[in-house]
Amino acid sequence: MIRTLTFACLFIGLSSLCFSNVGVKYETVEAKGWGASEQDAINAAIVEALGRVNGKNISASNQLKSLSQSINNNGQKSRMTQKEMQK
C-alpha cells in the first residue's frame, strides 16, 4: 500500500513537471559595482544585478567582513579599516 502511494505521488509530481511551463528566462541588466579591488567591484555588481532581477532576498555566498579599529596614542588618533571576503 505504501509502495503504491509513493509511486502515485511520484508519478503525479513528475507529470506536473512535464506539463508545466517551466523554462529559463533571460534578462539583460546593467549594474555598477565599487570595491577596493577589481574583484570586489565585480562581486558587488553581480549582487546588485541579481538583486534587480530576483529581488533583494538573495543570499550571497560571500559576506563582507569589516574590521574597524580606532587607536589613541598620546593624543594622536588614528583609524584602521580592513575588509575581506568570507566564504
C-alpha positions as CSV (number, residue, x, y, z in Angstrom):
1,M,0.0,0.0,0.0
2,I,2.8,2.4,0.9
3,R,4.7,1.5,-2.2
4,T,1.7,2.2,-4.4
5,L,1.0,5.5,-2.7
6,T,4.7,6.5,-3.1
7,F,4.6,5.6,-6.8
8,A,1.4,7.5,-7.3
9,C,2.8,10.7,-5.6
10,L,6.0,10.4,-7.6
11,F,4.0,9.9,-10.9
12,I,1.8,12.9,-10.2
13,G,4.8,15.1,-9.3
14,L,6.8,14.2,-12.4
15,S,3.7,14.5,-14.6
16,S,3.1,18.0,-13.3
17,L,6.7,19.0,-14.0
18,C,6.4,17.7,-17.6
19,F,3.2,19.6,-18.3
20,S,4.1,22.8,-16.5
21,N,5.5,25.7,-18.4
22,V,9.0,25.6,-16.9
23,G,11.6,27.5,-18.8
24,V,14.6,29.7,-18.5
25,K,14.0,33.4,-18.8
26,Y,17.0,35.6,-19.8
27,E,17.1,39.2,-18.8
28,T,19.8,41.8,-19.6
29,V,20.7,44.0,-16.6
30,E,23.4,46.6,-16.3
31,A,24.8,47.3,-12.9
32,K,27.8,49.1,-11.4
33,G,29.9,47.9,-8.5
34,W,32.6,49.6,-6.4
35,G,35.2,48.0,-4.3
36,A,38.8,48.1,-3.1
37,S,39.9,45.8,-5.9
38,E,38.6,44.9,-9.3
39,Q,37.2,41.6,-8.0
40,D,35.3,43.4,-5.1
41,A,33.7,45.7,-7.7
42,I,32.7,42.8,-9.9
43,N,31.2,40.9,-6.9
44,A,29.3,44.0,-5.9
45,A,27.9,44.5,-9.4
46,I,26.9,40.8,-9.7
47,V,25.0,41.0,-6.4
48,E,23.3,44.3,-7.5
49,A,22.3,42.8,-10.9
50,L,20.9,39.6,-9.3
51,G,19.0,41.7,-6.7
52,R,17.4,43.7,-9.5
53,V,16.2,40.5,-11.2
54,N,15.4,38.2,-8.3
55,G,14.6,40.8,-5.6
56,K,16.8,41.6,-2.7
57,N,16.1,38.3,-0.9
58,I,19.1,36.6,-2.4
59,S,21.7,35.1,-0.2
60,A,25.3,35.8,-1.2
61,S,27.8,33.0,-0.7
62,N,30.4,35.6,0.2
63,Q,29.9,38.0,3.0
64,L,32.0,41.1,3.7
65,K,33.8,41.0,6.9
66,S,34.7,44.5,8.1
67,L,37.0,45.3,10.9
68,S,37.4,48.9,12.1
69,Q,39.8,49.9,14.9
70,S,40.4,53.3,16.4
71,I,43.7,53.9,18.2
72,N,44.5,56.8,20.5
73,N,48.3,57.1,21.0
74,N,49.3,60.1,23.2
75,G,46.5,62.3,21.9
76,Q,47.0,61.3,18.3
77,K,44.0,59.4,16.9
78,S,44.4,57.0,14.0
79,R,41.8,54.7,12.4
80,M,42.4,51.4,10.6
81,T,39.8,49.7,8.5
82,Q,40.2,46.3,7.0
83,K,37.7,44.5,4.7
84,E,37.9,40.9,3.4
85,M,35.5,38.5,1.7
86,Q,34.5,35.4,3.7
87,K,33.2,32.2,2.0
